[in-house]
Amino acid sequence: MNMLLWALWIVPFWALWGEDLRFQHGALVFNFKEGSWPNRTWYKKWGGTTLGDAIMYNHGRGLEGDRIQVHEEFHQWQFRGVMLSSFFTSALLFAALFSSLPFSLNLSVCLVLWLTGYIRWGLGNLLYALICLPGNAYRHASHEQAAYAVDYHFQMTGKKEME
């Protein structure tokens, strides 16, 4: 999953508009160049974006001690937890259906369930926020609310919840 995200998202965006490609706490990360097209247009109000173990930061963000780094790294922890849970759920389903379905069908279904775990989790959070909470579904989604709570705690105490 990470290799796919890195190949289809991080490396092309970095090649077109980025600088400082690096590994940071297990994620492949880059910053947009100052004055780059995303930095001037659609991404100028954003600090960072995380998908799995892939993070892009706006220019000058994502450095050690930056609250945006704390926020985005919390999304990494969420991704890892969801994918681990999704793996075990898929493995249990595979074992339960082992004698009921043809091997290739069973394996295919379980792989799709495992690899889409994070997407399904995030979409569920967004859908719930859209239905139940008025306003900005992205900001009200539980995964964003949790990450904002962690970066607020970091701003107040200087400590990451993950330590």
C-alpha positions as CSV (number, residue, x, y, z in Angstrom):
1,M,0.0,0.0,0.0
2,N,2.8,2.4,0.9
3,M,4.8,1.7,-2.2
4,L,1.7,2.5,-4.3
5,L,1.0,5.8,-2.4
6,W,4.7,6.7,-2.8
7,A,4.8,5.9,-6.5
8,L,1.5,7.4,-7.5
9,W,1.3,10.4,-5.2
10,I,4.5,11.5,-3.3
11,V,7.1,11.0,-6.0
12,P,5.2,12.7,-8.8
13,F,4.1,15.7,-6.7
14,W,7.7,16.0,-5.3
15,A,9.1,15.8,-8.9
16,L,6.8,18.5,-10.1
17,W,6.6,21.0,-7.2
18,G,8.5,19.6,-4.3
19,E,11.8,19.8,-2.4
20,D,13.4,18.0,0.5
21,L,12.2,14.4,-0.2
22,R,13.0,12.4,3.0
23,F,12.0,9.6,5.3
24,Q,10.6,11.0,8.5
25,H,9.4,8.7,11.3
26,G,8.7,5.9,8.8
27,A,6.9,8.1,6.2
28,L,8.1,9.3,2.8
29,V,7.8,13.0,3.1
30,F,8.4,16.2,1.0
31,N,7.6,19.9,1.2
32,F,6.2,22.0,-1.6
33,K,8.7,24.6,-2.8
34,E,8.0,28.2,-1.9
35,G,6.2,29.8,-4.8
36,S,5.3,26.5,-6.4
37,W,1.9,26.3,-8.1
38,P,0.2,24.3,-5.2
39,N,1.8,26.6,-2.7
40,R,0.3,29.6,-4.4
41,T,-3.1,28.1,-5.3
42,W,-5.1,25.2,-4.0
43,Y,-2.7,24.2,-1.2
44,K,-1.8,27.6,0.2
45,K,-4.0,27.3,3.3
46,W,-3.0,23.7,4.1
47,G,-0.2,22.7,6.4
48,G,0.1,19.0,5.4
49,T,-1.7,15.9,4.1
50,T,-1.2,12.3,5.1
51,L,-2.2,9.2,3.3
52,G,-0.8,6.1,5.0
53,D,2.9,6.5,5.4
54,A,3.1,9.3,2.8
55,I,3.0,13.0,3.9
56,M,3.3,16.2,1.9
57,Y,3.8,19.5,3.7
58,N,3.5,23.0,2.6
59,H,6.6,25.0,2.4
60,G,8.3,25.4,5.8
61,R,6.0,23.0,7.6
62,G,6.6,19.5,8.9
63,L,9.8,20.2,10.7
64,E,10.6,18.8,14.1
65,G,8.6,20.6,16.8
66,D,6.0,21.8,14.3
67,R,2.4,21.2,15.4
68,I,1.6,20.3,11.7
69,Q,4.1,17.5,11.9
70,V,2.5,16.2,15.2
71,H,-0.9,16.3,13.5
72,E,0.2,14.5,10.4
73,E,2.2,11.9,12.3
74,F,-0.9,11.1,14.4
75,H,-2.7,10.3,11.1
76,Q,0.1,7.9,10.4
77,W,-0.6,6.2,13.7
78,Q,-4.3,6.0,12.8
79,F,-3.5,4.5,9.5
80,R,-1.2,1.8,11.0
81,G,-3.8,0.9,13.6
82,V,-6.7,0.7,11.1
83,M,-4.6,-1.4,8.7
84,L,-3.5,-3.8,11.4
85,S,-7.1,-4.2,12.5
86,S,-8.2,-4.6,8.9
87,F,-5.5,-7.3,8.4
88,F,-6.6,-9.4,11.3
89,T,-10.3,-9.0,10.4
90,S,-9.5,-10.1,6.8
91,A,-7.4,-13.0,8.1
92,L,-10.2,-14.2,10.4
93,L,-12.7,-14.0,7.5
94,F,-10.3,-15.9,5.2
95,A,-10.0,-18.6,7.8
96,A,-13.8,-18.7,8.4
97,L,-14.5,-19.0,4.6
98,F,-11.6,-21.3,3.8
99,S,-13.7,-24.3,3.1
100,S,-16.7,-22.5,1.8
101,L,-15.3,-20.5,-1.1
102,P,-12.8,-21.2,-3.9
103,F,-9.3,-20.3,-2.6
104,S,-8.7,-17.5,-5.2
105,L,-12.1,-15.9,-4.6
106,N,-11.6,-16.0,-0.8
107,L,-8.1,-14.6,-1.1
108,S,-9.3,-11.8,-3.4
109,V,-12.2,-10.8,-1.2
110,C,-10.0,-10.7,1.9
111,L,-7.2,-8.8,0.2
112,V,-9.6,-6.2,-1.0
113,L,-11.1,-5.8,2.5
114,W,-7.6,-5.5,4.0
115,L,-6.2,-3.1,1.5
116,T,-9.3,-0.8,1.5
117,G,-9.5,-0.8,5.3
118,Y,-8.2,2.8,5.7
119,I,-10.3,4.2,2.9
120,R,-13.5,2.6,4.3
121,W,-12.7,3.9,7.8
122,G,-12.1,7.4,6.6
123,L,-15.1,7.5,4.4
124,G,-17.2,6.2,7.2
125,N,-16.0,9.0,9.5
126,L,-16.8,11.6,6.8
127,L,-20.2,10.1,6.1
128,Y,-21.1,10.0,9.7
129,A,-20.0,13.7,10.2
130,L,-21.9,14.7,7.0
131,I,-25.1,13.1,8.2
132,C,-25.0,13.9,11.9
133,L,-23.0,17.1,12.3
134,P,-23.8,20.3,10.5
135,G,-21.1,22.2,8.8
136,N,-17.7,21.0,7.6
137,A,-17.7,17.2,7.3
138,Y,-14.0,17.1,6.9
139,R,-13.3,19.1,10.1
140,H,-16.0,17.2,12.0
141,A,-14.8,13.7,11.0
142,S,-13.6,11.8,14.1
143,H,-10.1,11.1,12.6
144,E,-9.6,14.9,12.1
145,Q,-11.0,15.8,15.5
146,A,-8.6,13.3,17.2
147,A,-5.6,14.7,15.3
148,Y,-6.6,18.3,16.1
149,A,-6.9,17.3,19.8
150,V,-3.3,15.8,19.7
151,D,-1.8,18.9,18.0
152,Y,-3.7,21.2,20.5
153,H,-2.3,19.1,23.4
154,F,1.2,19.5,21.8
155,Q,0.8,23.3,21.5
156,M,-0.2,23.5,25.2
157,T,2.3,21.1,26.7
158,G,5.0,20.5,24.1
159,K,4.4,16.7,24.5
160,K,3.2,14.3,21.8
161,E,0.4,11.9,23.0
162,M,2.2,9.2,21.1
163,E,5.3,9.3,23.3
